[in-house]
Each structure stands twice: as structure tokens, then as C-alpha cells.
Amino acid sequence: MRTFERYNLNFQNIIDAPNEILNNFFNEVSREELISWLSWNDRNGIYEDRYSIMEFGNVMTKEKGIEIMRKQIEESI
């Protein structure tokens, strides 16, 4: 199971994490960690830089990654 070890969360249980933990997570998570989770959660999404550049001409910002991840978590609840 893939994990965010420093947050004591795995990719699956982050969906059930309380808002306080999620807010701390989003303040500290790296853009690369966001991309890793988004790619795991939505295998058809375009998150990795090389594919994003080819498809959209730019890369996803950390802020956009947080926005997308929050939305995906909310939709899964």
C-alpha cells in the first residue's frame, strides 16, 4: 500500500482523515506527493508534468493539485 509516511497515512485512508489532519497535510505536502496520490486515485487523469505539458501546455500547480485532491476526496465520501 502506498503511503505518506511522515503523515502516518496511506493513500486509501487519507480519504477518511479528519479535516484538521487534512488541512495540516495540505500545508505540508509537496507538489510531487499530490501528483503521486492523484495519479493513484484517478488513473485516467493527467497529472504528471510530461503528460500535462503535452495535453495542456503547462504543469499543474500545487494549489490546483490541492483543489483537485479535495474535490476527489469530497466526492468519495
C-alpha positions as CSV (number, residue, x, y, z in Angstrom):
1,M,0.0,0.0,0.0
2,R,1.4,3.4,-0.9
3,T,1.8,5.8,2.0
4,F,2.5,9.3,3.1
5,E,4.8,8.0,5.9
6,R,5.5,11.3,7.6
7,Y,1.8,11.9,8.0
8,N,1.1,8.3,9.1
9,L,-1.5,8.0,6.3
10,N,-1.7,5.6,3.4
11,F,-3.2,6.6,0.1
12,Q,-6.5,4.9,0.9
13,N,-7.1,6.2,4.4
14,I,-6.4,9.8,3.7
15,I,-9.9,9.9,2.3
16,D,-11.2,9.3,5.8
17,A,-8.8,11.7,7.6
18,P,-10.4,14.4,9.8
19,N,-10.4,18.0,8.3
20,E,-7.7,19.1,10.8
21,I,-5.3,16.4,9.7
22,L,-6.2,17.1,6.0
23,N,-5.5,20.8,6.5
24,N,-2.1,20.1,8.1
25,F,-1.4,17.6,5.3
26,F,-2.2,20.2,2.6
27,N,0.0,22.8,4.2
28,E,3.0,20.4,4.2
29,V,2.5,18.1,1.3
30,S,4.8,18.5,-1.7
31,R,3.5,19.0,-5.3
32,E,5.1,15.7,-6.2
33,E,3.3,13.9,-3.4
34,L,0.0,15.4,-4.7
35,I,0.7,14.2,-8.2
36,S,1.5,10.7,-6.9
37,W,-1.8,10.5,-5.0
38,L,-3.9,12.0,-7.8
39,S,-2.3,9.6,-10.3
40,W,-3.0,6.7,-8.0
41,N,-6.6,7.8,-7.3
42,D,-7.5,8.7,-10.9
43,R,-5.5,6.6,-13.3
44,N,-7.1,8.3,-16.3
45,G,-6.2,11.8,-15.1
46,I,-3.5,13.9,-16.5
47,Y,-1.3,15.0,-13.5
48,E,2.3,14.1,-14.3
49,D,4.3,17.0,-15.8
50,R,5.2,15.4,-19.1
51,Y,1.6,14.5,-19.9
52,S,0.2,17.8,-18.7
53,I,2.6,19.7,-20.9
54,M,1.6,17.6,-23.9
55,E,-2.1,18.0,-23.2
56,F,-2.4,21.5,-21.7
57,G,0.9,23.2,-22.4
58,N,1.6,23.7,-18.7
59,V,2.1,21.8,-15.4
60,M,-0.3,21.6,-12.5
61,T,0.5,23.9,-9.6
62,K,0.4,22.7,-6.0
63,E,-2.6,24.9,-5.4
64,K,-4.5,23.3,-8.3
65,G,-3.4,19.8,-7.1
66,I,-4.8,20.5,-3.6
67,E,-8.1,21.8,-5.2
68,I,-8.4,18.6,-7.3
69,M,-7.5,16.3,-4.4
70,R,-10.0,18.0,-2.1
71,K,-12.7,17.6,-4.7
72,Q,-11.9,13.9,-5.3
73,I,-11.9,13.2,-1.5
74,E,-15.3,15.0,-1.1
75,E,-16.8,13.1,-4.0
76,S,-15.7,9.8,-2.5
77,I,-17.4,10.3,0.8
